[in-house]
Amino acid sequence: MSDDLHDRGPQDRSRINLSERWEVQYWTKALGVTPEQLEQAVKAAGSSADAVRQHLNKR
């Protein structure tokens, strides 16, 4: 099986990786936030996508 280079979503969709620019673009679009808001949410809630969603929904 070959990698689909057109699928630019994260490999592990349960974690948010701020080290990869394309992952930041994916998560900012998916969550409807700016890169700065995403970074602050990850710092506050950790890298778990579920935890970041919960954190963003509290605001």
N, C-alpha and C positions, 0 to 999 in steps of 0.2 A: 504494500500500500504506500502510495506516495503522499507527501504533504501537499495540502491545498494552499498554495501561496496567496490565493485570493481571500481566504478566510483570515481576516486580521483581528479576530477576537482573541482574547487571552487563552493560553493553553489550559490553565486551571481557572475556570470561571468562578470559583469560590474564593479566590484571593485577588487582591488588587496590587499590582506591581508598578510602583511609580518610577522604576528605573528605565522602563522602555517607553519611548515617546508614543509609539502607536498604541500601547496599552492605555496610556493616559488619555489619548484621543478617544479610544473605545469607551472607557469608563465615564469620561465627561459627557459624551453623547448619550450613553445609556442611562446615566443618572440625572442628566439635565443640570449640570453644575459647571463652574469654571475650573480650570486646573488648580487654581489657588484654593478654591473651596474643597476640591477633592483631596488635596494634600493636607489641609487642616482636618478634614474628616478622618483620614487615615491616621494622622497623628493622634487624634482623640479616641478613635474607636478600634484601631488596629487594622490589619490588612484584610480581614474577613469581609467579603462583599456584603454579607447579610448584616454584619455589625455596622458597616458604613451606611447601608440603607436605613437602618434603624436610627442611627445618629442623625442623618440628614432629615428624616421624617419628624424628628423632635423639634427641629428649629422652626 
